[in-house]
Amino acid sequence: MYVVMNELHVPKEGRENVAARFGASAEKMKQVPGCLDFMFLNPSDDDNYQVVYTKWESKDDYEAWVNSSAFKDAHKKRKENADKGESPASGNKLYEYEAKHHL
């Protein structure tokens, strides 16, 4: 099993916008081969981050998603907004893990 967490650096005023965009994608993730779980996490405090948590059958499944046209389409608007300086997120940090133990 492979777990990926994408920590999005989002100021408080941009969080609803980002959450709405990921909410629209959540159902689509059920159709992605190898995707076992998808969560969009809001912080319980005032920290300027949100987290996209995904769990995959394997690293190969995750990489196939990242290299797919569906992934590129899903992230196209974000890239366009970033190019225009209009993205609500100021950056991100990606964490990737191979699960060694799991219940």
C-alpha positions as CSV (number, residue, x, y, z in Angstrom):
1,M,0.0,0.0,0.0
2,Y,1.2,3.5,-0.8
3,V,0.0,6.7,0.9
4,V,0.4,10.3,-0.5
5,M,-0.3,13.5,1.4
6,N,-0.2,16.8,-0.4
7,E,0.0,19.7,2.1
8,L,-1.5,22.7,0.4
9,H,-0.4,26.1,1.8
10,V,-3.6,28.1,1.6
11,P,-4.4,31.3,3.5
12,K,-7.6,31.2,5.5
13,E,-9.5,33.3,2.9
14,G,-8.8,30.8,0.1
15,R,-9.7,27.6,2.0
16,E,-13.4,27.5,0.9
17,N,-12.4,27.9,-2.7
18,V,-9.8,25.1,-2.6
19,A,-12.2,22.8,-0.6
20,A,-15.0,23.3,-3.1
21,R,-12.7,22.3,-6.0
22,F,-11.5,19.2,-4.3
23,G,-15.1,18.3,-3.2
24,A,-16.0,18.3,-6.9
25,S,-13.3,15.8,-7.6
26,A,-13.9,13.4,-4.8
27,E,-16.4,11.2,-6.6
28,K,-14.1,11.0,-9.6
29,M,-11.4,9.5,-7.5
30,K,-13.6,6.4,-6.9
31,Q,-13.1,5.6,-10.6
32,V,-9.3,5.9,-10.6
33,P,-7.7,2.4,-10.8
34,G,-5.8,1.6,-7.6
35,C,-7.1,4.5,-5.5
36,L,-8.3,3.0,-2.2
37,D,-9.1,6.2,-0.3
38,F,-9.3,10.0,-0.9
39,M,-9.8,12.6,1.8
40,F,-9.6,16.4,1.8
41,L,-8.6,17.6,5.3
42,N,-9.2,21.1,6.7
43,P,-7.1,22.1,9.7
44,S,-8.8,22.4,13.1
45,D,-6.8,25.5,13.9
46,D,-5.8,28.6,12.0
47,D,-2.7,27.1,10.3
48,N,-2.5,28.0,6.6
49,Y,-2.6,24.5,5.2
50,Q,-5.1,21.9,3.9
51,V,-4.2,18.3,3.2
52,V,-5.2,16.0,0.3
53,Y,-4.7,12.4,1.6
54,T,-4.8,9.5,-0.9
55,K,-4.2,5.8,-0.3
56,W,-3.2,3.5,-3.2
57,E,-2.9,-0.2,-3.8
58,S,0.7,0.5,-5.0
59,K,3.2,3.2,-5.9
60,D,2.7,2.2,-9.6
61,D,-1.0,2.9,-9.3
62,Y,-0.3,6.4,-7.9
63,E,2.3,7.1,-10.6
64,A,-0.1,6.0,-13.3
65,W,-2.7,8.5,-11.9
66,V,-0.2,11.3,-11.8
67,N,0.9,10.6,-15.4
68,S,-2.6,10.2,-16.7
69,S,-4.6,12.7,-18.9
70,A,-7.3,12.7,-16.2
71,F,-4.8,14.0,-13.6
72,K,-3.6,16.7,-16.0
73,D,-7.2,17.7,-16.8
74,A,-8.0,17.8,-13.0
75,H,-5.1,20.1,-12.4
76,K,-5.4,22.3,-15.5
77,K,-7.4,25.1,-13.8
78,R,-4.9,25.2,-10.9
79,K,-2.0,25.6,-13.3
80,E,-3.8,28.3,-15.3
81,N,-4.7,30.2,-12.1
82,A,-1.1,29.9,-10.8
83,D,0.2,31.2,-14.2
84,K,-2.0,34.3,-13.8
85,G,-1.1,34.7,-10.1
86,E,-4.7,33.9,-9.0
87,S,-4.2,30.6,-7.2
88,P,-5.5,30.5,-3.7
89,A,-2.7,28.2,-2.7
90,S,0.8,29.7,-2.3
91,G,2.6,26.3,-2.5
92,N,2.5,22.7,-1.4
93,K,4.7,20.0,0.0
94,L,4.2,16.4,-1.0
95,Y,4.7,13.4,1.4
96,E,4.9,9.9,0.0
97,Y,5.0,6.7,2.1
98,E,5.1,3.0,1.6
99,A,2.9,1.4,4.3
100,K,4.8,-1.2,6.2
101,H,2.1,-2.1,8.7
102,H,-1.7,-1.6,8.3
103,L,-4.8,-2.8,10.1
